[in-house]
Amino acid sequence: MKLKEKISAQKKVPEKELSKHESKKLGELTSTSICGNDISSSCLYVAGISIVFAGCLAPIALLIVAVLLFFYRKIYAEVGSALPLNGGAYNCLLNTTSKFKASIAACMSLLSYIATAVISGMTAVSYLMTIVDSNMLNKIYGTIIVLAIFAILTIIGIGESAVVATVIFVFHIITLAVFVIFSIVYVPQHLDIFQQNWNIPSTNDLMKGLFFGFSAALLGISGFESSANFIEEQKPGVFVKTLRNMWVTVSIFNPLIAFLCLGIMPIKLIDENKDYLLSSAAGSMGLGWLKYLITIDATLVLSGAVLTSFIGVIGLVKRMALDRCLPQFLLRTGKRNTNYLIILAFFLLCTSIIVLTNGDLLTLAGVYTISFLGVMSLFAIGNMLLKAKRDKLKRSYYASWPRVVFAFILTVAGIVGNILLEPKYLQYFLIYFVPAITLVIIMFVRIRILKFALSVVRYISDYFNKINHKVARYIIHKIDQIRDLKIIYFTNGDTRSDLIKVMLYVKNNELTKSIKFIHVYDKVTNIPEDLEADIKWVDDAFPKIKVDFELVQGSFGPEIIEMISKKYGVPKNYMFIGTPGEHIPYSMEHFGEVRLII
């Protein structure tokens, strides 16, 4: 069959099936809700953190952050239209540079997920503590319990529901809007609070205050990259709309909430209640019902952010494991077809950073911001590489070079600012980033490591083989040396049975491999006729013992024993005789140490 015929014979996917597949993808509201729950949850705590560092300049710092995010809209849109694949910065760098460089972005994303889960969980617990007895709920233990609950839920297979995410997001936006409306009514009636805050002397000058406030306020756009992590599940054109909607949300609420809170509470009180600022602000306005509403909202939306972190990290680690950037055993699934090892590892990492930082929100925010800004910076680099290396790739949006470079410089400045705010932020970041990237490096060079290990094993094996050979030679030499000692037996015409007794005695009692039979005679006629033949017979009967035979003319006695001992170097105690007869004129004391064996 020709190629054209084969192609025509193939079944075409019906247009109805294609449209059905497209209809299953997420629309604008649902997609915005999923990623919006992540980024908009920062509205619950970023204003307080920004005010701590920038004071009354916090709203301006948050507006500058909104400007930065406006630049990143086009950067993400260009990459998303050119490479509409899940994975965010990791996918972008994977298609424009090496896998290792892409893995750096992935490791920072993992840290960002860890910090997201911890900060969201801790902030949710902090809000709950405003309406329950603080003695009943410990912030650190409470956060660990929240993380454990979502780890268990994820393991048993309860994933993120688009419908639930939409309900939470809509409820969250309505709650923020209600808070803003009542705050706008309250602030003009209490302008003295804002005036008091404005008159507080700043420890930093204008530019320094704005810089540090901007650096801390960057936490408010964390989660902006989340839409790029599930772009394949979105309908065509929705991705860009989610970027716009997220930008509008944080650009309106974050600066406005910071401004209104400065007119509701003194800065000192804001600092003390920064972990649950909005509910405290509602309480300061005397709106108990709003305080409860905000607490419920915070618990829901921040819990949604925790769940998003678990879902996001599973997808990212699976992708890295499939790309062989992480160990394959992480892909193991349980009875419910969930990656329980990834979930458990993520839970343990989150718990460890809570213990390490003792639940300090500012420290966690610093680690989060450094990792998140690292991902943003790498995304900007990925955009530059996309322009330089993949300029022919079709795309619907284009971010100009000045826009990309300016956005990159601002995010790097934000990283530097957070490190200058508190150098230990970098320390905590490196405590987690270095092991993660080290594991990735090991995965990339594992063949070289295994080859090196093989060389080491072979070298050690050869070295010990040489030692073993030398030891074996030495032992064999010592054995031969021990067994080289000759035994002399003076025979006087013993029968074969006597000779066998001699051989058995030597075999069972002496460490030797040779024996010399010596017959001392005075006349040739006195030599037994069968003696040599009998000794030859014994030699054949005991093949493991070397048997020699020698005739010595003379008179058997102490003198000839002494002469033979010196001649062959055999001590007298290794000379054997049979029991002397009466014809021997010597007693045993004359023979010295010569032994009787038969």
N, C-alpha and C positions, 0 to 999 in steps of 0.2 A: 504494500500500500504506500502510495506517495505521501509526502509530508502534508500537502494541502488537503488530501483526502482524510488523513488522520486528524488534522485540526478540525475539519468540518464534521467529522464523526463524533468529536468530543461534545458532551452535553454542555450547553450554555446555561449559566445561572440565570433563572428567570428574573425579570425586572421586579416582579412582585416580591421575590425573596430578598433582593437587594434593598428595596424600600422598607421591607419588614425589619431587616437588620438595622437600617438607619434609624427606624422609629424607636428601637430599643435604646439608642444612645441618649445621653443626658441632654436636656435642654438648658436654656440660659438660667432660669431660676434655680433649678436643681444643682447645676454645676456651681453657680455662685454660692449657693447655700453650703455645699460641701467644703469649698475652700474658704468661704466667707466666715464660717464658724471658727476657723483657725485664726485668720487675720483680725477679725473683728473682736475676738475674745481679748485681744490686747487692750481694747478700750477700757477694760475693767481695771487695769493696773498701770499702763504706761504713763498716764497723766501724772500719777503720784511719783513715779520714778523720775520723770523729767523735771518735775517741780523741785525735787530734792536737790538736783544739780544746777538747775537754771533759774529757780525762783520764779519771779513774775515774767521772765523771758521764755518760760516753757511753751506757751502757745506759739510764739514765733519760731522756736526750735522745731516744734511739731509741724508747722507750716513749711519750713525748709525741708523737712523729711518728706512731706507730701510732694514738694517740687521734685525731689530726687526720685520718688516713686513714679512721677509723671514721665520722667526720662526713661525709666526702666520699662514702662508699658510698651514702648516701641521696640526696645531691645528684646524683650520676651516675645513680642508679637512676630518679629522677624524670624527668630529661631523657631518658634512654634509653627509658622507657616512653611518654612523650609524643611524642617524635620518634625513633622507632626507625630512624634513617638513619645511614649511614656519615659520618664527617667529624669526630666529636668536638666540640670547642669551636667549630670553624669552622661546622659544620652548625647547632649550637645558636644561635649569634649570627646566622647567616644567616637563620634563621627567626624571630628575635625583634627584630632591629635591622637596620641598614644593611649592605650588602655590604662596604663599606670597613672598618667596625668588625670584621666577621667576618674580614677579611683580616689584621687585626692579629694575631688569634689564630693564623691560618694561618702568618704569618711567624715567630711564636714557636715554633710547632710544627716548622717547618723547621729552626730553630736547635736545637731539642731533638733532632731526628733527627740533625743533624750531630754534636752533642756525644755522643749515644748511640753512633753508629757509631765515633767516634774513641776515646772512653773504653773501649768494649767491645773494640775492636781492640787498643788499647794495653795494656789489662789482660791480654788473652789472650797477647800477646807477652811481657809482664812475667812471667807465670806460666811460659811456655815457657823463659824465660831461667834459671829456677831449676833446670832439669834438663839444660840444654845449656850448652856453653861460651859465656860471655858475649862472647868475642871473635868468635864465629861469627855472632852475631845482635845487630844494633843496634836499640834500641827504636823509634826514630823511623822508620828505613828499614823495619824489620820491620812496623810498623803500616801504613805506606803500601803495602807489598806485600800485606798482608792485605786492605786496602780495594780495591786493584787487582784482586785475585783475585775478590772478590765482585762488583765492578763488571763484570768480564768474564763471570762466571757469570750475572749478571742480564741482561746484554745478549744473551747467546746463548739466554736463555729458561729458565734453571733457577730457578724461583721457590720460594716457601716450601712445603714439603710438610707437611701436617698430621700425617701418620704419623711423619715424622722429628722434627718439633717435639715430639710426644708422647713419643717415646723419649728425646730429649735432656732433657726436663723431668723425667720419672720418674727418669732416671739422676742428674740434678742433685739432686733432692730426697733420693734415697737417699744420695748422697755427702755432702750436708750433714748428714743424720741420722747417718751413720757418724762424721763429724768431731765432732759434738756428743756422741755417746755416749762416744767415747774421751777427749774433753776432760773430760767430767764425771767420768770415772774418774781422770784425771791431775791435775786441779786440786786436789782435797782432799789429795793427797799432796805438794803443793808450795804450801801456803798462804803461805809466806814471799814468793813472787813477788807475789801480790796485795797483801799487807801492805806490801811495798816500794813498789809503785805507788801505794797509797793514801796513804802518808806523804810522797810527793813534793809539795813546796809548789807550789801553783797560782799562776799569774801573774794569774788572775782570781778575783773573789769567786764565791760560789755561784750567784747569779742570772745574773751575766755569763757564767760558764762554761756554765750550762745553756742560756742564750740562743744563744751562739755554737755550742755543740754541737748544739742543735736545728736551727739554720740549716744547718750543714754536713750533719747527718744526714738532712735532707729529700731529699738525693740518693738515699736508700734507697727512696723510693716512686716514683721516676721510672719511667715505663712503665705507671703505673696507668691512664693515659688510653688506652692502646693497644687495650683491648677495645672502647671506643666507636668506634674507627676501622673495625671490621669487624662491627658489630652486625647488619647485614643478612644476614650469612652464618651467623649463629647461630640455633639453634632457639629457639622461643618460651620465655621464662623462663630461658634459659641466661645471658644477659648479667648479670643480677643475681647469679647464682651465681659467675660469674667474678670479680665485684667482691669477693664474700665470700671466695673462695678466695685471691685475691691478698692481701687484708688479713690473713688468717690466716697465710699464708706469711711475709710480712715482719714481722708482729707477733711471731711466735715466734722466727724465726731471727736477725733483725738484732740485737735487744737481747741475746739469749742468746749469740750469737757474740762480740759485743763484751765481754760479761761474762767469758766463758771465756778469751778472748785476753788479758785483763788478768791472769788467773791462770796464763797459760802463758809470757808474754814480758814483759820490762820495757818500759815506755812508750817509752824511747829506741829500743829495738830495733823496737818496733811502728812508730814514726815512720820508721825507715830502711827497713822492709819493707812499708810500707802498700800499695804497688802490687800485692803478691802475698802478703797477710797470712796467708791460710789455709794455703798450702803452707809458708810459713815456720814457722807455728805447728805444723804436723804434723812438720816437721823438728826443731823444738825439743823435741817430745815423743819424738823418736827413732823415729818411724814413717815410714821411708823409703817403704814401699809406699803409705801414705796420701798422702804428698806427691806421688807420681806419679799416684795416683788423682785427687787434687784438681786437678792440673795438666791431666790429660786432660779432666776435667769442665769446668774453666774454659775450656779451649780450645774445647770443643764448645758450651757454653751461651753464651759470649761471641761466638763466631762466629755462632751463631743470632741473637743480638741485632743483630749487624752486618747480617745478611741481612734481618732484620725492618725495620731502618732503611731499607735500600734499597727494599724492597717498600712500606713506608709512605710514603716521600717520593714515590715514583712515583705512588701513588694520590692523594696530596694535591695535588701539582703538576698532575696531569691534571685534577683537579676544579677547581682554580683557573684553569687555562687554558681549560677548557670554560665556566667562568663569566666568562671574559674579564678575570680579575684579573691574569693573566700572559700574555706573548706567545704567540700561536697556534703559532709555529714549534716550540715545545716538544712539541707533540703529534705531531711527525713520528715515524714508525716505520721500522725497518730491515727486512731480509729476514725476520727471525724475529718480526716484529710486536711488537718491544719498543721502548720510548721511549728510544732510545740517547742523545739529547741531554740528557734529564733525568738519566740515570744518569751521564753524563760530567761534567755540571755539578756534580752532587752530589759526585762523587769529587774534583773539583778544589777545591771548597769545603772538604771534609774535609781534604785535603792542605794547603791554605793555613793552616787554623787550627792544624794540627800544627806547621808551620814557624813561625807567628806566636807560639805559646806555647812553642816549643822542647820540646814534649812534656811539659810540666809538668802532672801529673795534678790537682793542687789547682786550678790555674787553669782547666783544662778542666772540672773538676767545678763550679767557680763559675759559668762561662758556662752550663753545662748546667742547673744548679739555677735560675739566674735565668730562663732561657727556659722551663724546665718549670713553675716556680712561676707564671710569667706566664700560661701556658696554664691552669693550675689556677685561678688568680684569675679569669681571663676566663670560665672555665666556671661559677664561682660567680656571676659577674655575669649570665651567660646564664640561670642558674636563676632569679635574681631577676626578670629581664625576662620569663621564661616565666610566672612567677606573676602579674606585673603586667599583661602584655599578652595572654597566652594562657591566662587562668585557666579558660576553658571547654573547653580541650583535654583530652581524656580521658587519664588517666594511672593507673597501678596503684600508684605509690608517691608519697609526698609528704614532702619535707624541710621542717621548720618554718623560719620566718624566723630565729629565734635561732640554729639550727644553721648555716644558710647564712652568716649575717653573721659568726658566730664563726669558722667555717672560713676565710672570706675574710680576716678580720683576721689570723689566724695565718699564712696563706700570704704576705700582704703583709709581715708582720713577718719572715718567713723571707727574703724578697727583700732587705729592708733589712739584715738580719743578714749576709747574704752579701756585700752591698756594703761594709758596715762592716768585715767580716773582711779584705777586700782590695779597695780601690777600683778596682784595675785590672781586676777581674772585669767591672765595668760598662763599662769602656773596651773590652774585647774583645767584650763582648756588643753594644755599640753599633756597633762596626766592621762587624759583620755584619747587625745588625738594621736600621740606618739605610739602607744601600743596598737591602735587601730591601723595606722599606716604601716607599722612594722609587720603586722600580720599580713597585710596586702603585699608588702615587699617580699616576705617569705614565700607567699604563694606564687609570685612572679619568678622568683629565682630558685624555686624548690628543686628543679631538675639539677641545677648547679650545686645546690646544697647536698642533694642526694649523691651526686657524683663525687663531691668532695668527701662526704661521709664514707662512700665506698672506698675511695683512695686511702682514707685514714684507717678504715678497717683492714684493708689489704696490707697497708704498711705495718700496722700493729700485728697482724697475723704473720706477716713475713718475719718481723722482728722476733716475735715469740717462737716462730718455727726455727729460727736460727738458734735462739736460746735453747729451745727444746732439743735441737739437734746436738748442740754442744753438751748439754746436760746428759743427753742419752749416750753420747760418745764417752763422756767422763764416767758415767755409771757402768757402761759396758767395759770400759778400761779397768775400773776398779774391780768389777766381777772377774774379769780375766786375770787381773793382778792377784786377786785372792785365790782364784782357782789354778793359777800357774804354779803354786807351791806344790812341789813334787812329794810324793809319798814313796818311801822305799820299804820293800818287804824282803827280808832275807829268807829265802826258801831253801829247804834242805830236803828236796825230793818229796814235797807234799802231794797228796793225791788230788784228783780233780775236785772232790767234795771239799777238801781243805781250802783249795784255791778259790772256790765259790764263796766259802765263808769269809775269806779275806776280802774279796770284792764286795760282798754285801756289807761287811763292816765299814769299808771305805766309803761306799755309796751312801750309807745311812748316817755316818758320823763325821765325815770329813768334807770340807768345802774344796774339793780338788777335781780336776778333770784328767789327771794322769797318775799313773803308778808305775814304779820300776821294780821289777822282780830281779833280785841279785842272788846268784848261787855261788858261794865260796867253796872252792875245791882245792885239795892238795895234789890230787892226781887226776888225770883225764879219765882214767878208768873208773873213778868214783862218781863221775857225773851220771845222774839217772838218765836212762835212754829216752824215756817218754816225757821228760820235763819240758822240753821246748815245745813239743806238740801239745801238751796239756795247756801250757800258757797261751799258745796260739788259739786253742779252743776257747779259753776264757776270754781272750780278746774279742773273739767273734760274738761271744754271748753277751758282752757288755759294750755295745758300740759307742756309748756316750763317754766312756772312760778310755783314755789312751793308755795302752799297755806296752811297756818296753821290757826287754829281757837282756840280762848281761851276766856273763860268767866272769868271775874274778878269782884268780889263782892265789892261794894263800891259806893261812890258817885262821879260821873264824875266831875272833876274839875282840877285845877292846881296841887293840891297835888298828885293825883293819876297819872297824866301825868308824874310828876317828878319821882315818884316811879317806874313806868314802864320803863322810859328812863334809869334809873340807873340799873334796874334789867336786861334788855336785851342789854344794851350798845348801844342803838339807839339814835342818836342826835335828838333833838326836831324838827329840820328842816326836818327830814325824818319821822315825824309823821303827818298823814293826818286826817282831819275830814270833815264831811259835814257841810253845813251852819247851825250854831247853831239856835235852835228855841227860842221862847220867854220864854220857860220854863227853859232855861239855865241862871242862874243868873250871868254869867261871860261874859265879853267882850273879844275880841280877844287879847287885850293887856295882859290879865291875862294868856293866854296860851303860851306866849313867841313866839317862832319861828314856832309853829305848823302851817301847811298850810291847806288852804281850797282848795279842788279839785272838789267838786260838790256842 
